[in-house]
Amino acid sequence: MFSYSVCMASLGRIHTFGPYRTMRKAHEVFDIVTKVAPSDATVNIICEEDKNA
């Protein structure tokens, strides 16, 4: 099982949205965050394996 988070780095801070259970949901959030993010922000999808799942 994997979980996905959307991370936005801007102004020296990292904002994390998630985790989400599906890549599809993470992509939906990624699209929204990318639209509203400042032009200098970096937006990434982070995939993590759930060790205790």
Contact map, one row per residue, 1 for C-alpha under 8 A:
11100000000000000000000000000000000000000000000011001
11110000000000000000110000000000000000000000001111000
11111000000000000011111000000000000000000000001111000
01111100000000000111111001000000000000000000111100000
00111110000000011111000001000000000000000000111000000
00011111000000011110000001001100000000000011110000000
00001111100001111000000000000000000000000011110000000
00000111110001110000000000000000100010001111000000000
00000011111111100000000000000000000000001110000000000
00000001111111000000000000000000000001011100000000000
00000000111110000000000000000000000000001000000000000
00000000111111000000000000000000000000000000000000000
00000000111111100000000000000000000000000000000000000
00000011110111110000000000000000000000000000000000000
00000011100011111000000000000000000000000000000000000
00001111000001111100000000000000000000000000000000000
00001110000000111110000000001000000000000000000000000
00011100000000011111000001000000000000000000000000000
00111100000000001111100000000000000000000000000000000
00111000000000000111111011000000000000000000000000000
01110000000000000011111010000000000000000000000000000
01110000000000000001111111000000000000000000000000000
00110000000000000001111111100000000000000000000000000
00000000000000000000011111110000000000000000000000000
00000000000000000001111111111000000000000000000000000
00011100000000000101011111111100000000000000100000000
00000000000000000000001111111110000000000000100000000
00000000000000000000000111111111000000000000000000000
00000100000000001000000011111111100000000000000000000
00000100000000000000000001111111110000000011100000000
00000000000000000000000000111111111000000000000000000
00000000000000000000000000011111111100000000000000000
00000001000000000000000000001111111110000010000000000
00000000000000000000000000000111111110000010000000000
00000000000000000000000000000011111110000000000000000
00000000000000000000000000000001111111000000000000000
00000001000000000000000000000000111111101000000000000
00000000010000000000000000000000000111111000000000000
00000000000000000000000000000000000011111000000000000
00000000010000000000000000000000000001111100000000000
00000001111000000000000000000000000011111110000000000
00000001110000000000000000000000000000011111000000000
00000111100000000000000000000100110000001111100000000
00000111000000000000000000000100000000000111110000000
00011110000000000000000001100100000000000011111000000
00011110000000000000000000000000000000000001111100000
01111000000000000000000000000000000000000000111110000
01110000000000000000000000000000000000000000011111000
11100000000000000000000000000000000000000000001111100
11100000000000000000000000000000000000000000000111111
00000000000000000000000000000000000000000000000011111
00000000000000000000000000000000000000000000000001111
10000000000000000000000000000000000000000000000001111
